[in-house]
């Protein structure tokens, strides 16, 4: 075992997969210069043929990545920040997500898009989105949002090895989070949620950066005599319905904490699944703790209260328990 940060875990995943398979390469804006801290040492180890800095032209280099995947390579396309996915939306929605279906399985699309989410840091409206809910509505894409160093490494490695396109939404609010991870090779299976804390009175399903807030909320609720179970969703598509429904069947109550905007969110989808498939297990209405349906302001004082926090989750839990 060794201790790494969330960022170091991502870096290890890239190093190991590029060393394991010569078809893996990374491309994106400033990847050779380690702009955000996850691509350090790659250019020195693997050279500029496999670590490619690109122009500021997301539609172009995402399309190039799609073409490379279709002819047998395993590209990792670094979007620098998640909202830059919007610029390449047509390539993602029309080509990457659909090609395996359109060609009847004759062409695979083993491409991984890394989408760092940098919010809560005063980056204003165009740079602070958490757009996984936008892309989860497109069939053909797998969507992950790891919330721990162990998962950041294991899920990114699994994504790179997957024959389907995967978008990895990496919450950089967790960049300095530290955890012990194995020295040996491992992957984390996509499509499986993780129970971070067991409980009997209330289920809290959390996404990405909301997970540590949910754990802290559960600890506070425990002091008030409420036993909360915390589920780290980690895989958005495929969605682990079984784990969610089993937990709600046990507790009878559900709070969903999701840093994305509330309308059409992961929180909305989880709530709909439970309302449709687990309605008779519920003892109280479902409550969502999300970001309001508004653009993100530049002012940090205005921005920070918008996102889920331990305090907001506790308030929601108390409402459900009442």
N, C-alpha and C positions, 0 to 999 in steps of 0.2 A: 504494500500500500504506500501511497505517497499523497501529499496534500497539494492541491492546485486550486486556483481561482476559476471562476466561470470562464473567463477569457483564456486562461492557460489550457483549460480542458478543450475548448474549441481548437486551439492551436495544435494540441497533441493529436486530436482527431484528424486534422488535415495532414500533419506530418506522417502519421501512421498509414493513412489510406493512400497517400501518394507514394510512400515507400512500398506498400503492399501490391499496388496495381499501377503499372506504368501508363495505363489508359486514363488515369485520373489526372486532371490538370485544373488549375484555378485561373479565372480571369475576372477582371473588374477594375474599377477606378482605384488606382493607387495601391493595389494589393502587394506590389513589389516593395512598397515603402512602408508597409505595416501601418496604415493610417489609423485604424481603430484598435490595434493591438492583438488581433487574432491571426495574423499572417506572418508574424515575425520569423525570420530564418528560412522561410520557404524558398525564396529566390536564391539564397546562398547555397542551399542544399540541392535544389532541383533545376536551377537555371531559368532563364527567361523564356525558353520554349514551353515550359510547363507552369510558369507563373507570369501571366501576361497582364501588364497594365493596359488599360483600354482608354479610348477617348471618352469624353462625357457624352455618350450616345447610347443610352440604355436600350432602346429598341434595336439598335444595331448589334450590340454585343450579346444581348439575350437571344436574338435570332441566330447569331453565329454559334452560340452554345447549343441551341436546339439542333442546328444542322450537324454539329459535331457529335451530339448524342445519337442522332439517327444513323450515323455511319460507324458506330461502335465505340466511341470515346465515352468517358464518364466525366463531363465537365462539372465543376463547381463554379457557379456564377455568383460573385460577390456584388450585391447591390449597393453597398456602402451604408445606406439607410433604407429602411423598409418603404417609405413613401415613394422612392424612386421606381418601385415596381409599377406605379401608375403609368410611367412614361413608356414602359414595355408591355402595356396591358394587352394589346392585340397579339403580340407574339406569344404571350402566356396563355390567353384564353382561346385563341383561334388555332394555334399551331401546337404548342407544348401540351396542353391539356387534351387535345382532340386527336392527335396523329395516330396513336396506337389504335384507337377506335376506327378512325377513317380508313386506315390501311389494313383493317382486319387482323391486327396483331403481327403483320409482316415486318413492322418497324417498331422497335422499342424506343423509349425516351428516358434513358437513365441520367437525368439532369437534376442537380440540386441547386436551388436558388437560396443563398444566404441573405436574410433580410433583417439586419440589426434594427431594433426598435430603441430609439433614443428619445425618451419623453420625460417630462418632469424636470427638464434642464434648461428651460427658457429658449427653446429652439423655434418657437412660434408655430403658426398653423401649417406651413408647408413641409415641415421636417419632423413633426411630432406624432404623426398618425400611427396607430396600431392596426394595420389593415387586414389582419388574418380573417376577420369575418367577411370581408369583401371577397376574398379568394376561396373561402370554404364553400361558396355557393356555386363554384364552377366544377362540374363533374370531371374526373380524370386527374385531379391534383391531390396529393397527400400533403397535409398541413400539420406541422409540429411546432410546439412552443415549450421547449425544455425550461425548467425552473430551478435546476441545480447543476453543479459541475459534473456530477456523475451522469446525469441525463444529457447534458449538453454534449459531452463527448460520445456517449454510447448511442444517442439518437442521430447525431450527425454522421457517425460512422455507418449506422444502419441505412441512413438516407442515401449516402454515396454508393452503397452496395445495391440499393434497390433498383429494379428495372423500370420503375414508374417515376414520374417527376415528383419531386418533393420540395416544398418551400419551408425552410427552417426559419421561423421567427424567433430571433434571439433577443431576449430582454436585457439591454445593457444597463438597466437599473440594478441588475444582479452581477455586474461585471466583477466586482471584488469579493463576491461570496466565495467562501473557502470550504472545501470538503475533501475527505480522504477518498481516493479512488484506487481501483486495483492496478498493479503494475502490469499484469498480463492483458492481452487483447480481450475486449468484450464489446458487445453491442446491446442496445436496449430495443426490444421489439416495438415497432411502430403499431399504434392502435390499442395500446394498453395504458390505462390510467394507473396511478399509484395511490394507495391509501397512506397518507403521511401521518395520520393520527387517528386512532380508533375511538369511537364514541357511540352512545346509545340514544341520545335525546334529539340530535340535530345533525344534519349533513350539510357541510359547506364544500361546494365544488368550486375550485379556484383555477384560474388560468394565468400562466406566465408570472409576471411580477406580483400578481395578487396572492400567490401561494404563501410567501413568508408572512404577509399580513394576515392571512387566514389562520396560519399556525399560531401567531401571537394572539389573535382574537380568541381562538379555542382555549389557549392557556388562561386568558383572562376570564372567559366564561366558566372554566373549570373551577376557578375561585369563587364563582357565584353559584356553584352547584349544578351547572349545566354541562353535560358531557357531549362535546361536539366532535364529530368525525370529519376529518379534512381529506378531501380527494384532490390530488394534483392531476388535472386532466391530461397534461403534457402532449397528448395526441388529439388534435381537433378533427382531422379526417385521416383515417377512420376514427369514429367516435366510440369510446368504450361504454356503450349503453348498459351492458350487463353490470359493471361495477357500480355505476351510478344508481341504477334501479335497485340493486341488492342493498345498497346502503340506505336508500330512502325507505325500502320495505322494512328495514330494521328500526330506523329513527322516526319516520313519519313526518319529517319536516325538512325543508330545503332552502338554503341560501346559496346563490351563485354569485361569485365575485369575479369580475371580468374587467380589465383595464380598457377595453374597446368601448366605442360609443354604444349606447343601449339599444337603439333601433337596429334590428337585424343582426344582433350580436350572437356570439357563442352562448352567452347567458340566456338569450332568448331561445336558442335551439335546445339547450339542455332543459330549460323550463318546459318547452313544448313536448319534448320526449317524455318527461316525467308526468306532465299533465295528461298525455295521451295513453301512456303505457303503465303508469303507476298511480293513477288518480285515486284508487280506492285505498292506497297505503297512506295517503296524505291526511294529516290531522290539522293542517293549517295552510293558508295560501303560500305559494312560493314567493320569495322576495329576491330581486336582483340588485346587486351592488355594482354599478357600472359608472362609466363616464357619461355625463349628459350629452344630448345630441346637439353639440355646439362645436365651433372651431376652437382650437387651442390658442389662448392668448400668449403674447410674449412675456407679460408680467408673471414672474414666478409666484408672487403672492396670490394672483388670480388662478394660476395654473394648478398648483399642487393640490388644492382641495377638491379638484374635479375627479381625481382618480380614487379607486378603492383604497381604503386604509383599514388598519385594525379597528379603529374607533367606529368607522362606518359599518364594518361587518358586525361588530358587537351590537350596535344599535339595531341592525337588521335582525340579528338573532334574537334579541330581546323582544322585538316586535312579533316574530314568529312564535316564540315560546309563550307569549301572552295570549 
